[in-house]
Amino acid sequence: MKRMSDNGEIIKLTKNLYETNVNMEEYVVASAIYSSSYLFVL
């Protein structure tokens, strides 16, 4: 995982949570991190 992160293949968001799509919308990432948030993905 460290090597993939260093190469830019994945982005570490928080501990044990990674993102592979650099063009992901911010609200989608936020709702994944904070699952009890008021952000909804439509």
GROMACS elastic network, one bead per residue, 0.5 to 0.9 nm:
[ bonds ]
;  ai    aj funct       b0    kb
    1     4     6  0.51384   500
    1     5     6  0.60842   500
    1     6     6  0.85591   500
    1    10     6  0.80852   500
    2     5     6  0.50648   500
    2     6     6  0.61040   500
    2     7     6  0.86204   500
    3     6     6  0.50566   500
    3     7     6  0.61936   500
    3     8     6  0.86883   500
    3     9     6  0.87516   500
    4     7     6  0.50962   500
    4     8     6  0.62545   500
    4     9     6  0.51940   500
    4    10     6  0.59077   500
    4    11     6  0.85158   500
    5     8     6  0.51510   500
    5     9     6  0.59116   500
    5    10     6  0.50459   500
    5    11     6  0.58832   500
    5    12     6  0.69710   500
    5    18     6  0.89591   500
    6     9     6  0.77210   500
    6    10     6  0.82925   500
    6    11     6  0.89235   500
    7    10     6  0.78657   500
    8    11     6  0.67930   500
    8    20     6  0.89802   500
    9    19     6  0.88896   500
    9    20     6  0.64766   500
    9    21     6  0.86212   500
    9    22     6  0.88828   500
   10    18     6  0.63763   500
   10    19     6  0.55819   500
   10    21     6  0.75176   500
   10    22     6  0.79872   500
   11    17     6  0.86973   500
   11    18     6  0.54595   500
   11    19     6  0.50718   500
   11    20     6  0.63557   500
   11    21     6  0.82408   500
   11    22     6  0.75449   500
   12    15     6  0.75618   500
   12    16     6  0.78586   500
   12    17     6  0.62216   500
   12    19     6  0.64411   500
   12    20     6  0.89995   500
   13    16     6  0.81182   500
   13    17     6  0.56134   500
   13    18     6  0.54245   500
   13    19     6  0.68954   500
   13    29     6  0.85109   500
   13    33     6  0.81577   500
   14    17     6  0.52016   500
   14    18     6  0.71582   500
   14    33     6  0.78280   500
   15    18     6  0.82423   500
   17    33     6  0.81278   500
   19    22     6  0.72354   500
   19    24     6  0.83942   500
   19    29     6  0.83408   500
   20    24     6  0.87476   500
   21    24     6  0.56225   500
   22    25     6  0.88004   500
   23    26     6  0.88799   500
   24    27     6  0.86036   500
   24    28     6  0.70671   500
   24    29     6  0.71635   500
   25    28     6  0.55327   500
   25    29     6  0.67187   500
   25    30     6  0.88955   500
   26    29     6  0.52157   500
   26    30     6  0.61164   500
   26    31     6  0.86544   500
   27    31     6  0.60704   500
   27    32     6  0.85735   500
   27    39     6  0.66896   500
   27    40     6  0.79885   500
   27    41     6  0.76666   500
   28    31     6  0.52415   500
   28    32     6  0.63442   500
   28    33     6  0.88186   500
   28    39     6  0.80052   500
   28    40     6  0.79598   500
   28    41     6  0.64050   500
   29    32     6  0.51219   500
   29    33     6  0.63308   500
   29    34     6  0.86265   500
   30    33     6  0.51734   500
   30    34     6  0.59350   500
   30    35     6  0.80733   500
   30    37     6  0.81112   500
   30    39     6  0.77490   500
   31    34     6  0.51460   500
   31    35     6  0.53448   500
   31    36     6  0.76535   500
   31    37     6  0.61754   500
   31    38     6  0.79730   500
   31    39     6  0.58854   500
   31    40     6  0.71798   500
   31    41     6  0.79429   500
   32    35     6  0.55934   500
   33    36     6  0.89478   500
   33    37     6  0.89068   500
   34    37     6  0.55384   500
   35    38     6  0.86130   500
   35    39     6  0.87709   500
   36    39     6  0.85574   500
   37    40     6  0.81394   500
